[in-house]
Amino acid sequence: MSEPTRYSATPVELPLNLDREPEAVQGCAGCAELAAVRSRARAVGDWTTVSDCNVYLRRHPEGH
């Protein structure tokens, strides 16, 4: 039987994502609503919804 490792492994370094948030397309009601939801979510600290809105905004222009 082998002995367990008694030292910690090296830390995992995750990349820092400095991408800008997507912006709403002028004149698009869908983009405006997603930006409004994102703003309200950010105000209450709901970072999951902020992230979801960013994903939807990035994908939404495909329909323009």
N, C-alpha and C positions, 0 to 999 in steps of 0.2 A: 504494500500500500504506500502511496506517495504522500509526502508531507505537503500541506497547503502552503501557498506563497505567503510570506509574512511581511512583504513590503508592498507599497502601493504602486500601481502602474503609473506611467507618465500621463499627464492630463491630455484630454482630447481638445484640440483647438478648433473651434468652429469659425467659419468665415464671417466677417462683419459685413452685413448687407447694407450698403449705403445708397441703394437705388431710391430715386425719388418716387413718391406716391403718384399713381396715375391721376390725371386731371380729367374732369368732366368735359365732354365735347359741347361747345356752345350750341344752344338750340335743341338739344336732345333731352327730352323729358326723362327718359330712363337714366341717363347719366346724372342729371340733376337730382333725381330721387336717391340714387346710390350715394352721391356726395353728401346729401342731407342726412341720410341714415348714418353714414360714417362719422359725420361731424357730431351728431347726437351721441353716438356710441363712445366716441373719444371723450366727450364731456363727462360721461359717467364712468370712464375707465374700463369699458367693455372692449378689450383689445382683440378678442376673438372676432367680434363683429367688424371691427375696424379692418382686420386682416381679410375677412371674407369679402367685404365691400371692395377692397383693393383688388382682389382676385377677379371679382365680377366686373369691375371697371376695366381691368386689363383685357378681359375676354369680350366685353361688350362692343368695342369698336368693330369687331368682325361683322356685326349686323348693320353697320352704317352704310 
